[in-house]
Amino acid sequence: MRNPPSGTGARVLVVDDDLTVAEVVTGYLERAGYAVDRAVDGPGALDRAAAREPDLVVLDLMLPGMDGLEVCRRLRARGPVPVIMLTARGDEDDRILGLEIGADDYVTKPFSPRELVLRVESVLRRSRAAEPAPRPGAYLRAGALALDPAARRATKHGVDLALTVREFDLLAHFLRHPGRAFGREELMREVWGWDFGDLSTVTVHVRRLRGKVEDDPGAPRLIQTVWGVGYRLETGEPGAADPDGPGSLGESGGPGTEASVTVGDAAAAREDGSRS
């Protein structure tokens, strides 16, 4: 993934077949200093991403022909570009599936464009490893796992792990604090940088991370569940099977955001944007 030099705007690819939504989102992002490319469908999004690599993709789930899930899969197959999905309020299953195939975040329609800009800033900040860079070669280790924070590289038995931005940050956080139990709210605050949000996001990312670092994800020995609390990195004795297995979303909390702006109302959105 390309990291723009300091002082220049990151490039965001907005993919939505609703031209009003795309126009409003583009306007807010450009006012926030981002360079924006747009596409109205999946093939167009893949062509745009191939022609000019984005730093982040805002991707609608419901697209004609090739849906957002398939677009996300293909983008993730090309490289670790961060993806924020736009989903309808009732599409919980698809939203969770989007996180499971590699989306870094989601925003539910109708949404506040200002909230979306904040989410974009948060994901980009994490993807650029905003924490002070450790000295080269300062690896974090646990068993067969080795993680190089400076190079953003993680391996198991010497083989590279294909981790998303959030999965890498989550694993690094656990490795920096072995033996300490973290609640989902705490992980969302310290890894995602959010003070609010749907806690199932954390559960899904822990599940995906276990699938990549555990020998048997169904009976995790490394990232263990602490009943009534959350999760802990355990480098000693093996733990019990995870109660948040497939089909379980764990705890859940609603986003405490500002009042939503229904982006389908073009006039109201434009008027709101002109005042920002």
C-alpha positions as CSV (number, residue, x, y, z in Angstrom):
1,M,0.0,0.0,0.0
2,R,1.2,3.5,-0.9
3,N,1.7,5.9,2.0
4,P,1.5,9.5,0.8
5,P,4.2,11.9,2.2
6,S,3.3,14.1,5.1
7,G,1.2,17.2,4.1
8,T,-0.5,15.7,1.1
9,G,-3.9,14.2,0.9
10,A,-4.4,10.4,0.8
11,R,-6.3,9.0,-2.2
12,V,-9.7,7.5,-1.5
13,L,-11.7,5.4,-4.0
14,V,-15.5,5.8,-3.4
15,V,-17.6,3.0,-5.0
16,D,-21.3,3.5,-5.0
17,D,-23.9,3.3,-7.7
18,D,-26.1,5.9,-6.0
19,L,-24.7,9.1,-7.5
20,T,-26.2,11.3,-4.8
21,V,-24.5,9.3,-2.0
22,A,-21.2,9.3,-4.0
23,E,-21.4,13.0,-4.6
24,V,-22.0,13.8,-0.9
25,V,-19.3,11.5,0.3
26,T,-16.9,12.8,-2.2
27,G,-17.6,16.4,-1.2
28,Y,-17.0,15.7,2.5
29,L,-13.8,13.8,1.8
30,E,-12.4,16.5,-0.5
31,R,-13.1,19.2,2.0
32,A,-11.2,17.1,4.6
33,G,-8.2,17.2,2.2
34,Y,-8.5,13.8,0.5
35,A,-8.1,13.2,-3.2
36,V,-11.1,11.2,-4.4
37,D,-11.6,8.8,-7.3
38,R,-15.1,7.3,-8.0
39,A,-16.6,4.2,-9.5
40,V,-20.2,3.1,-9.9
41,D,-19.8,-0.7,-10.0
42,G,-17.4,-3.5,-9.2
43,P,-15.5,-3.8,-12.5
44,G,-15.0,-0.1,-12.6
45,A,-13.7,-0.1,-9.0
46,L,-11.2,-2.8,-9.8
47,D,-10.1,-0.9,-12.9
48,R,-9.7,2.4,-11.0
49,A,-7.7,0.6,-8.2
50,A,-5.4,-1.0,-10.8
51,A,-4.8,2.3,-12.7
52,R,-4.2,4.4,-9.6
53,E,-3.7,2.6,-6.3
54,P,-5.9,4.1,-3.5
55,D,-4.9,4.5,0.1
56,L,-8.4,3.5,1.2
57,V,-11.6,2.3,-0.5
58,V,-15.1,3.3,0.6
59,L,-17.2,0.5,-0.8
60,D,-21.0,0.1,-1.0
61,L,-22.1,-3.5,-0.3
62,M,-25.0,-3.4,-2.8
63,L,-23.6,-2.9,-6.3
64,P,-25.0,-4.0,-9.6
65,G,-23.5,-7.1,-11.2
66,M,-20.6,-7.7,-8.8
67,D,-21.5,-7.0,-5.2
68,G,-19.3,-5.3,-2.7
69,L,-18.3,-8.5,-1.0
70,E,-16.7,-9.8,-4.2
71,V,-15.1,-6.5,-4.9
72,C,-13.6,-6.6,-1.4
73,R,-12.3,-10.1,-2.0
74,R,-10.6,-9.1,-5.2
75,L,-9.1,-5.9,-3.8
76,R,-7.8,-7.9,-0.7
77,A,-6.3,-10.5,-3.1
78,R,-4.2,-7.7,-4.7
79,G,-2.8,-6.2,-1.5
80,P,-3.6,-4.8,1.9
81,V,-5.6,-1.7,0.9
82,P,-8.0,-0.7,3.8
83,V,-11.7,-1.0,3.0
84,I,-14.7,0.7,4.7
85,M,-18.0,-0.8,3.7
86,L,-21.3,1.0,3.4
87,T,-24.1,-1.3,4.4
88,A,-27.9,-1.0,4.8
89,R,-29.2,-1.1,8.3
90,G,-30.7,-4.6,8.0
91,D,-27.8,-6.3,6.3
92,E,-26.1,-7.6,9.6
93,D,-25.1,-11.0,8.1
94,D,-23.5,-9.3,5.1
95,R,-21.8,-6.8,7.3
96,I,-20.2,-9.5,9.4
97,L,-19.2,-11.4,6.3
98,G,-17.6,-8.2,5.0
99,L,-15.5,-8.0,8.1
100,E,-14.6,-11.7,7.8
101,I,-13.3,-11.3,4.3
102,G,-11.1,-8.4,5.2
103,A,-13.0,-5.1,5.4
104,D,-11.5,-2.9,8.1
105,D,-14.7,-1.1,9.1
106,Y,-18.3,-0.5,8.0
107,V,-20.7,2.4,8.2
108,T,-24.5,1.8,8.2
109,K,-26.8,3.7,6.0
110,P,-28.3,6.3,6.6
111,F,-25.1,7.7,8.0
112,S,-23.5,11.0,8.9
113,P,-20.9,12.0,6.3
114,R,-18.8,13.6,9.1
115,E,-18.8,10.2,10.9
116,L,-17.6,8.5,7.7
117,V,-14.7,11.1,7.4
118,L,-13.7,10.3,11.0
119,R,-13.8,6.6,10.2
120,V,-11.6,7.1,7.1
121,E,-9.1,9.1,9.3
122,S,-9.1,6.4,11.9
123,V,-8.4,3.5,9.5
124,L,-5.7,5.4,7.7
125,R,-4.0,6.4,10.9
126,R,-3.9,2.8,12.0
127,S,-2.8,1.6,8.6
128,R,0.2,3.9,8.7
129,A,1.2,2.6,12.1
130,A,0.9,6.0,13.9
131,E,2.7,4.6,17.0
132,P,6.4,5.5,17.2
133,A,8.2,3.1,15.0
134,P,10.2,0.5,17.0
135,R,13.9,0.1,16.1
136,P,14.5,-2.2,13.1
137,G,14.7,-5.8,14.1
138,A,12.7,-5.3,17.4
139,Y,10.5,-8.3,17.0
140,L,7.6,-9.3,19.1
141,R,7.4,-13.1,19.7
142,A,5.1,-15.8,21.1
143,G,5.9,-19.4,20.3
144,A,6.1,-19.8,16.5
145,L,4.9,-16.3,15.9
146,A,7.2,-13.4,15.2
147,L,6.0,-9.9,14.4
148,D,8.1,-7.0,13.1
149,P,6.2,-3.8,13.8
150,A,8.5,-1.6,11.8
151,A,8.2,-3.7,8.7
152,R,4.5,-4.5,9.3
153,R,5.3,-8.2,8.8
154,A,4.2,-11.2,10.8
155,T,5.3,-14.8,10.4
156,K,4.4,-18.2,11.8
157,H,7.2,-20.9,11.6
158,G,8.9,-18.4,9.3
159,V,6.0,-18.2,6.8
160,D,4.4,-14.8,6.2
161,L,0.9,-14.4,7.5
162,A,-1.6,-12.5,5.3
163,L,-3.0,-10.2,7.9
164,T,-5.3,-7.2,7.3
165,V,-4.4,-3.8,8.8
166,R,-6.7,-4.4,11.8
167,E,-5.6,-8.0,12.3
168,F,-1.9,-6.9,12.4
169,D,-2.6,-4.2,14.9
170,L,-4.7,-6.5,17.0
171,L,-2.0,-9.1,17.1
172,A,0.7,-6.5,17.8
173,H,-1.4,-5.2,20.7
174,F,-1.8,-8.7,22.2
175,L,1.9,-9.4,21.8
176,R,2.9,-6.2,23.5
177,H,0.8,-7.1,26.5
178,P,1.1,-10.9,27.1
179,G,-1.0,-12.3,29.9
180,R,-3.2,-9.2,30.2
181,A,-7.0,-9.6,29.7
182,F,-8.6,-7.0,27.5
183,G,-12.4,-6.2,27.2
184,R,-13.9,-5.7,23.8
185,E,-14.5,-2.0,24.6
186,E,-10.9,-1.6,25.6
187,L,-9.6,-3.3,22.4
188,M,-11.9,-1.1,20.3
189,R,-10.5,2.0,22.0
190,E,-6.8,1.0,21.9
191,V,-6.6,-0.9,18.6
192,W,-9.4,0.8,16.5
193,G,-9.1,4.2,18.2
194,W,-12.8,4.5,18.7
195,D,-14.7,5.4,21.8
196,F,-17.9,3.9,20.3
197,G,-18.9,1.2,17.9
198,D,-20.4,-2.2,17.4
199,L,-18.4,-4.6,19.6
200,S,-19.1,-7.5,17.2
201,T,-16.4,-5.9,15.1
202,V,-13.8,-6.9,17.7
203,T,-15.3,-10.5,18.0
204,V,-15.1,-11.0,14.2
205,H,-11.5,-9.8,14.0
206,V,-10.4,-12.0,16.9
207,R,-12.0,-15.0,15.2
208,R,-10.3,-14.2,11.9
209,L,-7.0,-13.7,13.6
210,R,-7.2,-17.0,15.4
211,G,-7.9,-18.7,12.1
212,K,-4.5,-17.5,10.9
213,V,-2.3,-17.8,14.1
214,E,-3.7,-20.8,15.9
215,D,-2.9,-24.5,15.1
216,D,-6.6,-25.3,16.0
217,P,-8.8,-22.2,15.9
218,G,-11.6,-24.2,17.5
219,A,-9.5,-24.8,20.6
220,P,-7.2,-21.7,20.8
221,R,-4.1,-22.0,22.8
222,L,-2.7,-18.5,22.1
223,I,-5.6,-16.0,22.0
224,Q,-7.9,-17.2,24.8
225,T,-11.3,-16.0,25.8
226,V,-11.6,-14.7,29.4
227,W,-15.1,-15.3,30.5
228,G,-17.0,-12.1,31.3
229,V,-14.0,-10.0,30.3
230,G,-12.8,-10.4,26.7
231,Y,-9.5,-11.9,25.4
232,R,-5.9,-12.6,26.6
233,L,-2.7,-13.6,24.9
234,E,-1.5,-16.7,26.7
235,T,2.0,-18.0,26.0
236,G,1.9,-20.8,28.6
237,E,-0.7,-23.4,29.2
238,P,-3.4,-24.1,26.6
239,G,-6.8,-22.6,27.1
240,A,-10.4,-23.8,26.6
241,A,-12.3,-23.6,23.4
242,D,-13.6,-20.2,22.5
243,P,-17.3,-19.6,23.4
244,D,-17.5,-17.0,20.6
245,G,-17.3,-19.8,18.0
246,P,-18.9,-19.6,14.5
247,G,-22.3,-18.1,14.6
248,S,-21.8,-16.2,17.8
249,L,-21.3,-12.4,17.8
250,G,-20.3,-12.1,21.4
251,E,-21.3,-8.8,23.0
252,S,-22.8,-6.1,21.0
253,G,-23.2,-2.3,21.4
254,G,-24.8,0.3,19.2
255,P,-22.7,3.2,17.8
256,G,-23.1,6.4,19.8
257,T,-22.7,8.8,16.9
258,E,-24.0,12.2,16.1
259,A,-27.5,12.5,14.5
260,S,-27.4,10.7,11.1
261,V,-27.8,12.6,7.9
262,T,-29.7,10.5,5.3
263,V,-27.5,10.9,2.3
264,G,-30.5,10.0,0.1
265,D,-31.8,13.5,0.7
266,A,-29.6,15.3,-1.8
267,A,-30.8,18.8,-1.0
268,A,-30.4,18.5,2.8
269,A,-27.0,16.9,2.5
270,R,-25.7,19.5,0.1
271,E,-27.0,22.3,2.4
272,D,-25.4,20.6,5.4
273,G,-22.2,20.3,3.5
274,S,-22.1,23.9,2.5
275,R,-22.3,24.9,6.1
276,S,-19.4,22.6,7.2
